[in-house]
Amino acid sequence: MTRYRCTVCDHHYDPAEGDPASGVAPGTDFSSLPREWHCPDCGATKADFEPAAD
């Protein structure tokens, strides 16, 4: 699964880890995140994320 990077604050969403603080289970692909999900560090929307180049 592809990691995604927030273009606002550089936070990385890693599908292997999910986002437990937001109720997103490990193994959740970025495309499967709820539309209202936002960056846990800066509050940016999903539209502000891009595939990470790592």
All heavy atoms as a GROMACS GRO file, in nm:
protein
  408
    1MET      N    1   0.084  -0.118   0.000
    1MET     CA    2   0.000   0.000   0.000
    1MET      C    3   0.088   0.125   0.000
    1MET      O    4   0.193   0.128   0.062
    1MET     CB    5  -0.092   0.002   0.121
    1MET     CG    6  -0.208  -0.095   0.109
    1MET     SD    7  -0.329  -0.070   0.240
    1MET     CE    8  -0.298  -0.218   0.334
    2THR      N    9   0.041   0.226  -0.065
    2THR     CA   10   0.114   0.351  -0.080
    2THR      C   11   0.096   0.442   0.040
    2THR      O   12  -0.015   0.458   0.090
    2THR     CB   13   0.065   0.425  -0.207
    2THR    OG1   14   0.081   0.340  -0.319
    2THR    CG2   15   0.142   0.553  -0.229
    3ARG      N   16   0.205   0.501   0.085
    3ARG     CA   17   0.199   0.605   0.188
    3ARG      C   18   0.166   0.737   0.121
    3ARG      O   19   0.200   0.760   0.006
    3ARG     CB   20   0.333   0.617   0.261
    3ARG     CG   21   0.362   0.498   0.349
    3ARG     CD   22   0.501   0.500   0.408
    3ARG     NE   23   0.563   0.629   0.419
    3ARG     CZ   24   0.614   0.680   0.531
    3ARG    NH1   25   0.610   0.613   0.642
    3ARG    NH2   26   0.672   0.800   0.531
    4TYR      N   27   0.099   0.825   0.195
    4TYR     CA   28   0.062   0.958   0.144
    4TYR      C   29   0.119   1.065   0.234
    4TYR      O   30   0.128   1.046   0.355
    4TYR     CB   31  -0.090   0.971   0.134
    4TYR     CG   32  -0.146   0.906   0.010
    4TYR    CD1   33  -0.158   0.769   0.001
    4TYR    CD2   34  -0.183   0.983  -0.100
    4TYR    CE1   35  -0.206   0.709  -0.114
    4TYR    CE2   36  -0.231   0.923  -0.215
    4TYR     CZ   37  -0.242   0.787  -0.221
    4TYR     OH   38  -0.289   0.728  -0.336
    5ARG      N   39   0.158   1.179   0.173
    5ARG     CA   40   0.221   1.288   0.246
    5ARG      C   41   0.132   1.412   0.240
    5ARG      O   42   0.083   1.449   0.133
    5ARG     CB   43   0.356   1.320   0.180
    5ARG     CG   44   0.431   1.432   0.247
    5ARG     CD   45   0.557   1.465   0.170
    5ARG     NE   46   0.528   1.538   0.046
    5ARG     CZ   47   0.509   1.669   0.038
    5ARG    NH1   48   0.515   1.744   0.147
    5ARG    NH2   49   0.484   1.726  -0.077
    6CYS      N   50   0.115   1.477   0.354
    6CYS     CA   51   0.041   1.602   0.360
    6CYS      C   52   0.129   1.712   0.302
    6CYS      O   53   0.242   1.732   0.347
    6CYS     CB   54   0.004   1.636   0.505
    6CYS     SG   55  -0.080   1.795   0.524
    7THR      N   56   0.079   1.783   0.202
    7THR     CA   57   0.158   1.888   0.138
    7THR      C   58   0.163   2.015   0.222
    7THR      O   59   0.241   2.105   0.193
    7THR     CB   60   0.102   1.921  -0.002
    7THR    OG1   61  -0.033   1.966   0.012
    7THR    CG2   62   0.109   1.801  -0.093
    8VAL      N   63   0.083   2.022   0.328
    8VAL     CA   64   0.082   2.139   0.416
    8VAL      C   65   0.187   2.125   0.526
    8VAL      O   66   0.267   2.216   0.549
    8VAL     CB   67  -0.058   2.162   0.476
    8VAL    CG1   68  -0.057   2.277   0.575
    8VAL    CG2   69  -0.161   2.185   0.366
    9CYS      N   70   0.191   2.010   0.593
    9CYS     CA   71   0.280   1.995   0.709
    9CYS      C   72   0.378   1.877   0.699
    9CYS      O   73   0.455   1.855   0.791
    9CYS     CB   74   0.198   1.982   0.837
    9CYS     SG   75   0.118   1.821   0.856
   10ASP      N   76   0.371   1.800   0.592
   10ASP     CA   77   0.461   1.687   0.568
   10ASP      C   78   0.429   1.564   0.653
   10ASP      O   79   0.511   1.473   0.663
   10ASP     CB   80   0.607   1.730   0.586
   10ASP     CG   81   0.702   1.641   0.506
   10ASP    OD1   82   0.666   1.603   0.392
   10ASP    OD2   83   0.810   1.609   0.558
   11HIS      N   84   0.312   1.558   0.715
   11HIS     CA   85   0.271   1.437   0.787
   11HIS      C   86   0.256   1.324   0.686
   11HIS      O   87   0.209   1.344   0.575
   11HIS     CB   88   0.136   1.462   0.858
   11HIS     CG   89   0.078   1.338   0.918
   11HIS    ND1   90   0.114   1.291   1.041
   11HIS    CD2   91  -0.015   1.251   0.870
   11HIS    CE1   92   0.046   1.181   1.067
   11HIS    NE2   93  -0.032   1.155   0.964
   12HIS      N   94   0.296   1.202   0.724
   12HIS     CA   95   0.279   1.086   0.636
   12HIS      C   96   0.170   0.996   0.691
   12HIS      O   97   0.172   0.959   0.808
   12HIS     CB   98   0.410   1.007   0.626
   12HIS     CG   99   0.508   1.070   0.534
   12HIS    ND1  100   0.583   1.180   0.568
   12HIS    CD2  101   0.541   1.040   0.406
   12HIS    CE1  102   0.660   1.213   0.467
   12HIS    NE2  103   0.636   1.131   0.367
   13TYR      N  104   0.075   0.962   0.602
   13TYR     CA  105  -0.027   0.862   0.638
   13TYR      C  106   0.026   0.728   0.587
   13TYR      O  107   0.049   0.710   0.467
   13TYR     CB  108  -0.162   0.892   0.572
   13TYR     CG  109  -0.260   0.779   0.597
   13TYR    CD1  110  -0.320   0.765   0.721
   13TYR    CD2  111  -0.286   0.683   0.500
   13TYR    CE1  112  -0.406   0.660   0.747
   13TYR    CE2  113  -0.370   0.577   0.525
   13TYR     CZ  114  -0.430   0.565   0.649
   13TYR     OH  115  -0.512   0.460   0.675
   14ASP      N  116   0.044   0.635   0.679
   14ASP     CA  117   0.092   0.502   0.646
   14ASP      C  118  -0.023   0.403   0.664
   14ASP      O  119  -0.070   0.382   0.776
   14ASP     CB  120   0.208   0.465   0.737
   14ASP     CG  121   0.273   0.332   0.701
   14ASP    OD1  122   0.215   0.254   0.622
   14ASP    OD2  123   0.383   0.307   0.751
   15PRO      N  124  -0.071   0.342   0.554
   15PRO     CA  125  -0.183   0.249   0.565
   15PRO      C  126  -0.157   0.134   0.661
   15PRO      O  127  -0.250   0.084   0.724
   15PRO     CB  128  -0.202   0.197   0.423
   15PRO     CG  129  -0.137   0.297   0.336
   15PRO     CD  130  -0.027   0.358   0.417
   16ALA      N  131  -0.033   0.093   0.675
   16ALA     CA  132  -0.001  -0.017   0.766
   16ALA      C  133  -0.030   0.021   0.911
   16ALA      O  134  -0.063  -0.066   0.993
   16ALA     CB  135   0.146  -0.057   0.751
   17GLU      N  136  -0.020   0.150   0.942
   17GLU     CA  137  -0.046   0.197   1.078
   17GLU      C  138  -0.187   0.250   1.097
   17GLU      O  139  -0.240   0.251   1.208
   17GLU     CB  140   0.053   0.308   1.114
   17GLU     CG  141   0.197   0.261   1.118
   17GLU     CD  142   0.294   0.374   1.144
   17GLU    OE1  143   0.248   0.486   1.178
   17GLU    OE2  144   0.414   0.350   1.132
   18GLY      N  145  -0.249   0.300   0.989
   18GLY     CA  146  -0.381   0.362   1.000
   18GLY      C  147  -0.371   0.493   1.078
   18GLY      O  148  -0.265   0.555   1.083
   19ASP      N  149  -0.479   0.531   1.140
   19ASP     CA  150  -0.483   0.651   1.224
   19ASP      C  151  -0.575   0.620   1.342
   19ASP      O  152  -0.689   0.664   1.347
   19ASP     CB  153  -0.535   0.771   1.144
   19ASP     CG  154  -0.535   0.900   1.223
   19ASP    OD1  155  -0.476   0.904   1.333
   19ASP    OD2  156  -0.595   0.997   1.175
   20PRO      N  157  -0.524   0.539   1.438
   20PRO     CA  158  -0.607   0.495   1.550
   20PRO      C  159  -0.674   0.608   1.627
   20PRO      O  160  -0.787   0.593   1.672
   20PRO     CB  161  -0.509   0.418   1.639
   20PRO     CG  162  -0.399   0.376   1.548
   20PRO     CD  163  -0.389   0.486   1.444
   21ALA      N  164  -0.609   0.723   1.639
   21ALA     CA  165  -0.668   0.835   1.712
   21ALA      C  166  -0.795   0.886   1.644
   21ALA      O  167  -0.881   0.944   1.710
   21ALA     CB  168  -0.566   0.948   1.725
   22SER      N  169  -0.805   0.864   1.513
   22SER     CA  170  -0.924   0.906   1.438
   22SER      C  171  -1.017   0.790   1.409
   22SER      O  172  -1.112   0.804   1.332
   22SER     CB  173  -0.882   0.970   1.304
   22SER     OG  174  -0.806   1.086   1.327
   23GLY      N  175  -0.988   0.673   1.466
   23GLY     CA  176  -1.072   0.556   1.446
   23GLY      C  177  -1.046   0.482   1.316
   23GLY      O  178  -1.130   0.403   1.273
   24VAL      N  179  -0.929   0.506   1.253
   24VAL     CA  180  -0.894   0.439   1.129
   24VAL      C  181  -0.803   0.320   1.162
   24VAL      O  182  -0.693   0.339   1.213
   24VAL     CB  183  -0.824   0.535   1.030
   24VAL    CG1  184  -0.783   0.463   0.904
   24VAL    CG2  185  -0.916   0.653   0.998
   25ALA      N  186  -0.849   0.201   1.131
   25ALA     CA  187  -0.777   0.080   1.165
   25ALA      C  188  -0.652   0.060   1.078
   25ALA      O  189  -0.650   0.103   0.962
   25ALA     CB  190  -0.868  -0.041   1.147
   26PRO      N  191  -0.550  -0.004   1.133
   26PRO     CA  192  -0.434  -0.040   1.052
   26PRO      C  193  -0.479  -0.122   0.931
   26PRO      O  194  -0.573  -0.200   0.940
   26PRO     CB  195  -0.348  -0.124   1.147
   26PRO     CG  196  -0.386  -0.076   1.283
   26PRO     CD  197  -0.534  -0.045   1.273
   27GLY      N  198  -0.412  -0.101   0.818
   27GLY     CA  199  -0.448  -0.173   0.696
   27GLY      C  200  -0.547  -0.098   0.609
   27GLY      O  201  -0.587  -0.148   0.504
   28THR      N  202  -0.588   0.023   0.650
   28THR     CA  203  -0.685   0.102   0.574
   28THR      C  204  -0.612   0.183   0.467
   28THR      O  205  -0.531   0.269   0.499
   28THR     CB  206  -0.765   0.196   0.666
   28THR    OG1  207  -0.831   0.119   0.766
   28THR    CG2  208  -0.868   0.275   0.587
   29ASP      N  209  -0.641   0.153   0.341
   29ASP     CA  210  -0.581   0.226   0.230
   29ASP      C  211  -0.630   0.371   0.231
   29ASP      O  212  -0.742   0.399   0.273
   29ASP     CB  213  -0.618   0.158   0.098
   29ASP     CG  214  -0.542   0.215  -0.019
   29ASP    OD1  215  -0.418   0.205  -0.019
   29ASP    OD2  216  -0.607   0.269  -0.111
   30PHE      N  217  -0.545   0.462   0.181
   30PHE     CA  218  -0.580   0.604   0.179
   30PHE      C  219  -0.712   0.628   0.107
   30PHE      O  220  -0.795   0.707   0.152
   30PHE     CB  221  -0.468   0.685   0.114
   30PHE     CG  222  -0.487   0.833   0.123
   30PHE    CD1  223  -0.455   0.902   0.239
   30PHE    CD2  224  -0.538   0.905   0.016
   30PHE    CE1  225  -0.474   1.039   0.249
   30PHE    CE2  226  -0.556   1.042   0.025
   30PHE     CZ  227  -0.524   1.109   0.141
   31SER      N  228  -0.734   0.559  -0.003
   31SER     CA  229  -0.858   0.578  -0.080
   31SER      C  230  -0.982   0.535  -0.003
   31SER      O  231  -1.094   0.577  -0.036
   31SER     CB  232  -0.851   0.504  -0.214
   31SER     OG  233  -0.842   0.364  -0.192
   32SER      N  234  -0.964   0.454   0.100
   32SER     CA  235  -1.077   0.406   0.180
   32SER      C  236  -1.105   0.493   0.303
   32SER      O  237  -1.201   0.466   0.376
   32SER     CB  238  -1.051   0.263   0.226
   32SER     OG  239  -1.040   0.177   0.115
   33LEU      N  240  -1.023   0.595   0.324
   33LEU     CA  241  -1.047   0.685   0.438
   33LEU      C  242  -1.178   0.760   0.414
   33LEU      O  243  -1.211   0.794   0.300
   33LEU     CB  244  -0.934   0.787   0.452
   33LEU     CG  245  -0.799   0.732   0.496
   33LEU    CD1  246  -0.692   0.842   0.486
   33LEU    CD2  247  -0.806   0.679   0.637
   34PRO      N  248  -1.252   0.789   0.520
   34PRO     CA  249  -1.376   0.866   0.504
   34PRO      C  250  -1.346   1.003   0.443
   34PRO      O  251  -1.238   1.060   0.465
   34PRO     CB  252  -1.429   0.882   0.647
   34PRO     CG  253  -1.350   0.791   0.732
   34PRO     CD  254  -1.225   0.756   0.660
   35ARG      N  255  -1.438   1.056   0.368
   35ARG     CA  256  -1.420   1.186   0.302
   35ARG      C  257  -1.389   1.296   0.403
   35ARG      O  258  -1.313   1.388   0.375
   35ARG     CB  259  -1.543   1.221   0.220
   35ARG     CG  260  -1.522   1.344   0.137
   35ARG     CD  261  -1.632   1.373   0.040
   35ARG     NE  262  -1.759   1.311   0.072
   35ARG     CZ  263  -1.874   1.347   0.024
   35ARG    NH1  264  -1.880   1.446  -0.060
   35ARG    NH2  265  -1.984   1.285   0.058
   36GLU      N  266  -1.446   1.287   0.522
   36GLU     CA  267  -1.426   1.391   0.623
   36GLU      C  268  -1.295   1.374   0.702
   36GLU      O  269  -1.262   1.458   0.786
   36GLU     CB  270  -1.544   1.397   0.719
   36GLU     CG  271  -1.564   1.273   0.803
   36GLU     CD  272  -1.645   1.163   0.735
   36GLU    OE1  273  -1.690   1.180   0.621
   36GLU    OE2  274  -1.660   1.057   0.797
   37TRP      N  275  -1.219   1.269   0.674
   37TRP     CA  276  -1.090   1.251   0.742
   37TRP      C  277  -0.999   1.369   0.711
   37TRP      O  278  -1.004   1.426   0.603
   37TRP     CB  279  -1.025   1.120   0.696
   37TRP     CG  280  -0.895   1.091   0.766
   37TRP    CD1  281  -0.878   1.030   0.886
   37TRP    CD2  282  -0.764   1.124   0.720
   37TRP    NE1  283  -0.745   1.023   0.918
   37TRP    CE2  284  -0.672   1.081   0.817
   37TRP    CE3  285  -0.714   1.188   0.607
   37TRP    CZ2  286  -0.534   1.097   0.805
   37TRP    CZ3  287  -0.577   1.204   0.595
   37TRP    CH2  288  -0.489   1.158   0.692
   38HIS      N  289  -0.918   1.407   0.808
   38HIS     CA  290  -0.825   1.518   0.788
   38HIS      C  291  -0.691   1.485   0.853
   38HIS      O  292  -0.681   1.393   0.934
   38HIS     CB  293  -0.883   1.648   0.847
   38HIS     CG  294  -0.912   1.637   0.993
   38HIS    ND1  295  -1.031   1.585   1.041
   38HIS    CD2  296  -0.838   1.667   1.101
   38HIS    CE1  297  -1.027   1.585   1.173
   38HIS    NE2  298  -0.912   1.635   1.212
   39CYS      N  299  -0.590   1.561   0.816
   39CYS     CA  300  -0.456   1.540   0.870
   39CYS      C  301  -0.460   1.555   1.022
   39CYS      O  302  -0.509   1.657   1.073
   39CYS     CB  303  -0.360   1.643   0.809
   39CYS     SG  304  -0.191   1.629   0.875
   40PRO      N  305  -0.409   1.456   1.095
   40PRO     CA  306  -0.413   1.466   1.241
   40PRO      C  307  -0.318   1.571   1.297
   40PRO      O  308  -0.332   1.612   1.412
   40PRO     CB  309  -0.373   1.325   1.287
   40PRO     CG  310  -0.299   1.267   1.172
   40PRO     CD  311  -0.356   1.329   1.048
   41ASP      N  312  -0.223   1.618   1.217
   41ASP     CA  313  -0.128   1.718   1.266
   41ASP      C  314  -0.172   1.862   1.239
   41ASP      O  315  -0.157   1.948   1.325
   41ASP     CB  316   0.010   1.697   1.205
   41ASP     CG  317   0.079   1.573   1.259
   41ASP    OD1  318   0.035   1.518   1.362
   41ASP    OD2  319   0.178   1.529   1.197
   42CYS      N  320  -0.226   1.889   1.118
   42CYS     CA  321  -0.257   2.028   1.084
   42CYS      C  322  -0.402   2.052   1.043
   42CYS      O  323  -0.442   2.166   1.024
   42CYS     CB  324  -0.163   2.077   0.973
   42CYS     SG  325  -0.198   2.009   0.810
   43GLY      N  326  -0.480   1.945   1.025
   43GLY     CA  327  -0.620   1.960   0.989
   43GLY      C  328  -0.647   1.972   0.840
   43GLY      O  329  -0.761   1.993   0.799
   44ALA      N  330  -0.544   1.956   0.755
   44ALA     CA  331  -0.562   1.963   0.610
   44ALA      C  332  -0.656   1.851   0.563
   44ALA      O  333  -0.667   1.747   0.628
   44ALA     CB  334  -0.428   1.951   0.539
   45THR      N  335  -0.722   1.873   0.451
   45THR     CA  336  -0.815   1.774   0.398
   45THR      C  337  -0.742   1.666   0.319
   45THR      O  338  -0.622   1.678   0.288
   45THR     CB  339  -0.918   1.841   0.305
   45THR    OG1  340  -0.848   1.889   0.189
   45THR    CG2  341  -0.990   1.955   0.375
   46LYS      N  342  -0.812   1.560   0.283
   46LYS     CA  343  -0.754   1.454   0.201
   46LYS      C  344  -0.700   1.508   0.070
   46LYS      O  345  -0.600   1.457   0.018
   46LYS     CB  346  -0.859   1.346   0.171
   46LYS     CG  347  -0.882   1.248   0.284
   46LYS     CD  348  -0.987   1.145   0.248
   46LYS     CE  349  -0.943   1.054   0.137
   46LYS     NZ  350  -1.039   0.947   0.108
   47ALA      N  351  -0.763   1.612   0.016
   47ALA     CA  352  -0.718   1.670  -0.112
   47ALA      C  353  -0.578   1.730  -0.101
   47ALA      O  354  -0.511   1.750  -0.203
   47ALA     CB  355  -0.817   1.775  -0.159
   48ASP      N  356  -0.533   1.757   0.021
   48ASP     CA  357  -0.401   1.816   0.042
   48ASP      C  358  -0.291   1.710   0.055
   48ASP      O  359  -0.177   1.743   0.086
   48ASP     CB  360  -0.401   1.904   0.167
   48ASP     CG  361  -0.485   2.027   0.149
   48ASP    OD1  362  -0.470   2.096   0.046
   48ASP    OD2  363  -0.570   2.056   0.236
   49PHE      N  364  -0.324   1.584   0.031
   49PHE     CA  365  -0.227   1.475   0.040
   49PHE      C  366  -0.189   1.429  -0.101
   49PHE      O  367  -0.268   1.438  -0.193
   49PHE     CB  368  -0.286   1.357   0.116
   49PHE     CG  369  -0.277   1.372   0.267
   49PHE    CD1  370  -0.362   1.460   0.331
   49PHE    CD2  371  -0.188   1.298   0.341
   49PHE    CE1  372  -0.356   1.474   0.470
   49PHE    CE2  373  -0.180   1.314   0.478
   49PHE     CZ  374  -0.264   1.401   0.542
   50GLU      N  375  -0.065   1.380  -0.112
   50GLU     CA  376  -0.017   1.325  -0.239
   50GLU      C  377   0.061   1.197  -0.206
   50GLU      O  378   0.110   1.182  -0.095
   50GLU     CB  379   0.070   1.425  -0.312
   50GLU     CG  380   0.200   1.459  -0.239
   50GLU     CD  381   0.281   1.566  -0.309
   50GLU    OE1  382   0.228   1.632  -0.401
   50GLU    OE2  383   0.398   1.585  -0.271
   51PRO      N  384   0.074   1.107  -0.304
   51PRO     CA  385   0.154   0.987  -0.279
   51PRO      C  386   0.295   1.024  -0.237
   51PRO      O  387   0.356   1.115  -0.296
   51PRO     CB  388   0.154   0.914  -0.413
   51PRO     CG  389   0.030   0.964  -0.482
   51PRO     CD  390   0.014   1.106  -0.438
   52ALA      N  391   0.346   0.959  -0.137
   52ALA     CA  392   0.481   0.986  -0.090
   52ALA      C  393   0.582   0.921  -0.184
   52ALA      O  394   0.557   0.813  -0.237
   52ALA     CB  395   0.500   0.932   0.053
   53ALA      N  396   0.692   0.986  -0.203
   53ALA     CA  397   0.795   0.937  -0.296
   53ALA      C  398   0.901   0.856  -0.224
   53ALA      O  399   1.019   0.866  -0.254
   53ALA     CB  400   0.857   1.054  -0.370
   54ASP      N  401   0.862   0.778  -0.126
   54ASP     CA  402   0.962   0.698  -0.056
   54ASP      C  403   0.930   0.556  -0.076
   54ASP      O  404   0.926   0.465  -0.089
   54ASP     CB  405   0.968   0.728   0.093
   54ASP     CG  406   0.833   0.722   0.162
   54ASP    OD1  407   0.747   0.644   0.121
   54ASP    OD2  408   0.815   0.795   0.258
   0.00000   0.00000   0.00000
